[in-house]
Each structure stands twice: as C-alpha cells, then as structure tokens.
Amino acid sequence: GTANTTEDLWESLKQKKPDILVLDLGLNKDDLKRLIPKIKNFLPSMKVIGLSEFLDYPFFHFCWEKGIDAIMLRKMEIQVLTKTVLDVLNGEKVCGEKVPSYQYLEHRFEQIRTLTDVELEILQLLREGHTRKEISQTLGVKIGTIDNHALRIYAKFDAHKKIHLLHEARLFKVIE
C-alpha cells in the first residue's frame, strides 16, 4: 500500500502488519523521528528500507540507531532495490551507494562531539571565508594558536583540504 502522511502510514501498518516497509525518508523528519521507533516497537521483526533523495548524515545516524535495515538514495536501478530487499530479508544491513554505515557515522559523530566552542567558532569563520590571519586578529590570538586549532578541526573531520572540511561539516550539519 501507499501513504502520503506518517499518520496514514501508521494506520496502514497497524492493520496490514507487513514483513517489509519501503519508507520515504523525505516525509516530515520530526514525524519520522516519532514514527520509526514506534514501528520498530510495534513490529520488531518488520524490515524497514529507507529511501532518501539526498544525504542527511544526522538523520541517517538516527535511522540506523532506531533499527532501520537499509538506507538507499532514491536514484537507483530496480535491480539494486530488488537485491536490497532480498539482502534485508536475509538479515543483512544495507548501505546504498554513498550512504555511510552506522559505524562510520558513529565514529565521525564521536569526533565531532569533541569540537570545542573555540573550534566551532573557527570553523564558522572559515566557512565565512576568513583567512587564518583574519581569524587570529578577530579572536585576538596568535596565528600559531589558530593553526593548532585548525589541525585538530581537520583531524576531527578527517579532512585534508578546506573544501573537504567544509563539505563534511555541512553533511554533519555542524555549519549551514
């Protein structure tokens, strides 16, 4: 069956109790954050495959933590979806192309949670296009201090170039 809202979906799931659910992760995120745990509590053996239009690392992390069995980006061949369904029914966790695993996300979030307020401020200033020299003047510290903070920031995002750092920080919703 199909549903256009999480409320319709919940009612349908209660009645039909399917073995597998292909869930549009593009539905309202707040509603999905309430619905996914509810589904897994009500039907713990039901397999859930989430389909997303775009990468959303924090939301994917939430979905993995709540027991979703697969996360895929929507644009895929039908054969890929078919194989995913079969793999999930066989008890496998499946990450679609470009979708990070729970272990990867958990490791990255552990690193990001250790960002200090100063590191977050420097990251924001880098995002705004400021140079290290400008940042040191803004914060009233030596450029060497900014360099030390920057090294730790880059390491926490496993980045080697500024463009990669800012890309990762956006994916993890640390900056806009």
Phi, psi and omega in degrees: 000175178231158177212145181261344179228162178293330178294314178298319180298314181300315179298318179295318180296320179298323181281313189271331181045063183288164176280333184217145179230128171259111191252128177283109180283003176274355175295171181308121185299318180297319178295318179295325179294334174275323187286317185301310177298324179298316178299311184293332175285319183285319181230072187299334181272351179292135178272138182236125175248120179264135177246129183234146178283330185214168179285130178219083188305312180299320180289321176299319179300314177302312182300315178299316180299327183271003171100014175298143186269337179204146172229127182228150169279143187301322184281097180208161176287151179299329179295325179293316178296318179299314179296321178298314179302313181297316180297317180295318179296336176270010174091008181272150169267134186234130173253124176291173178304130180072001179267122181285150178287165177300317182299317178297311182296319180299316179298314180297315180295325176301319179292315184295325179298340181272000177299131178278168177300320179295317179297320178296320178295317178296317179300317178297317179294322175298318179299324180284356176095008180287147175278166177300322179296314179297321179295318180297322178291318180298317183272351178070037178230167179291152180297329177298324177294318177297318179300317179297315177298316182299319178301317179293321179297311180301318180296319182294334177259003182052045182245150180241344179232152183301318181298321178291319178302310182293324176298311180297318180297325176289316179302322181271005176061032176278327175230165179269000000 
